Amino acid sequence: MFISPMLLQKSDQPFDDSNYITELKLDGIRLIYSVDDHGKVRLYSRHNNEVTAKFPELHNIDISPGTILDGELIVSDNAGKPDFEAVMSRFMSSKNKTPITFVTFDVIEHESERVTNLPLLQRKEILNDIVPFDTPLIAKTQFVEGNGGAYFDAVKTQALEGIVLKRKDSRYEIGKRSHSWLKVINYQYIDVYVVGYRKKPKDFGWLIQFEDGHYAGIMELGVPTKERAYVYSKSKVSESNDFAKIEPIKCRVKYRNITRAGLLRLPSFVEWV
């Protein structure tokens, strides 16, 4: 059965608060793992797409009937870090057999009973009973109490995606983006040049390039209306059916990481330089 997952609000900075736990933010695919009363497993993405057939190795894990878990599907690289491109490659190709791990961080139903109204730490105790030890196929997120600042510093040192701060007493709010769960992303920052834009206003995107002139991707996020208008006001040096080229304008962007193709992942406008 599909349950629309609880979503995270953003926090610009980590903080230390004994009312919160801190977890690693895993860079993978959100997954709802459902086992019905007859023991049949169904897997769903956060957008209610059933993906059961894509991950046959998850069908026979020893999880009791009447259980619904929330978590993240990951592929680990050689250093043991979540590899987003690798998990997406596995997701997109039926021929790809890269090993996956379902890392669960919450329980929604246990023994066919909804447990969303229980406090988070109590749900964590239930989760420990459901998944008593980690295996290559299924594991639990580890957490610490408070210490968001120190945890985030460690995440930055390891170049991981970020952290999640959750109130200890938080209920599981189905289908809602809640301030009880906060994400702090470990963004990277870089200066790039805007060198063009998509011509269709409904399909917004700026062409960007690195300072050495190499293509850096298309920026679609975080651009205020005023900054869009500024770029549109620039004289075109050339154009095609889809793009208009302009003289380069330098700006600072934040991004998640650099992809294997050498592009910025999810670049977002910060300021003009």
RAHUTA-V337303 format. One line per field, one symbol per residue. ss: DSSP state (H for helix, E for strand, - for the rest). A space follows every 10 residues. Layout:
ss=???
This chain:
ss=------EEEE ---------E EEEE----EE EEEEE----- EEEEE----E -HHH-HHH-- ------EEEE EEEE-E---- -E-HHHHHHH HH-------- EEEEEEEEEE --EE-----H HHHHHHHHHH -------EEE --EEE--HHH HHHHHHH--- -EEEEEE--- ------EEEE EEEEE--EEE EEEEEEEE-- HHH--EEEE- ----EEEEE- E---HHHHHH HH---EEEE- --EEEEEEEE EEEEE--E-- ---E---EEE EE-
